[in-house]
Amino acid sequence: MTSYLSCILKIRVKHEASYICRTLEMKLSILFVAFLTTVKADLACPDGFWDDSCSSQCGNCTESKCDKRTGNCNRCMYGWALPKCTHCVIEKWGESCNNRCGHCVDTSCNRMTGHCTCLPGWAPIRCSVCADRLWGASCNKTCGHCKESCSDYNGWCKFCQDGFWGQSCTKKCGKCKGPKCHFHTGNCTCKSGWAPPKCTESILNTPTTTPTTTPESILKTPTTTPTTTPACADGFWGQSCSKTCGDCKGSKCDKDTGRSDTVECVLN
């Protein structure tokens, strides 16, 4: 009996040992194959390529290098998204990912075409300009009476609709003979009864200059002739020449005051 049990034990131990050895051998084989694959990829692929056959080209990595096994980059060039740098980041589009998406509802657009659904006020299909008849930084201002749409930046028009003038075509023409007035000034040829240059005021309401006239009472007021002292004979003075000059040189004195021009006379 003892010999039988000893024999069975030896067989079992031998079987388990064989199983353990086979398991270890399999695991080592797998690790060795993986190691050889890694070494082969790292040694065989030149910069800019990856995968087992080195036939896949790296994306837009900053150093033109990527992982030889996965193709992932450490960093991408501007506009490209990790991990492989083969697609544009959000808000960018185009072959070089250098175009910015417009004012889209979800801030992203088609990576190839730039098309998207626009926010209110923006024109499809790329939502980068204002919709017709709108302007401003948010495309929320209305253009004036332009013949075509106005500038997105300042709202100015190239041409006005008939009857309007000004850079934004918001000013209305006056009573012009034709349907138009000057684009910059608003001047025009006026209809009858309206005053130039803009024809916005009626001639009846235009103030006129009234000539000044001298009142009739002033014209009829008699004028007075100033009285003058008569010329007195030498030796006399005064209004009636009844006063005689004093002891003046030459017996002459001032006809109005009785004084001499040179010597003070003794008045009588």
HELIX and SHEET records of a PDB file:
HELIX    1   1 THR A    2  ALA A   44  1                                  43    
HELIX    2   2 ILE A  203  ASN A  205  5                                   3    
HELIX    3   3 GLU A  216  LYS A  220  1                                   5    
HELIX    4   4 LYS A  249  SER A  251  5                                   3    
SHEET    1   A 2 PHE A  49  TRP A  50  0                                        
SHEET    2   A 2 SER A  56  GLN A  57 -1                                        
SHEET    1   B 2 TRP A  80  ALA A  81  0                                        
SHEET    2   B 2 HIS A  87  CYS A  88 -1                                        
SHEET    1   C 2 LYS A  92  TRP A  93  0                                        
SHEET    2   C 2 ASN A  99  ARG A 100 -1                                        
SHEET    1   D 2 LEU A 134  TRP A 135  0                                        
SHEET    2   D 2 LYS A 141  THR A 142 -1                                        
SHEET    1   E 2 PHE A 164  TRP A 165  0                                        
SHEET    2   E 2 LYS A 171  LYS A 172 -1                                        
SHEET    1   F 2 TRP A 194  ALA A 195  0                                        
SHEET    2   F 2 GLU A 201  SER A 202 -1                                        
SHEET    1   G 2 PHE A 236  TRP A 237  0                                        
SHEET    2   G 2 LYS A 243  THR A 244 -1                                        
END                                                                             
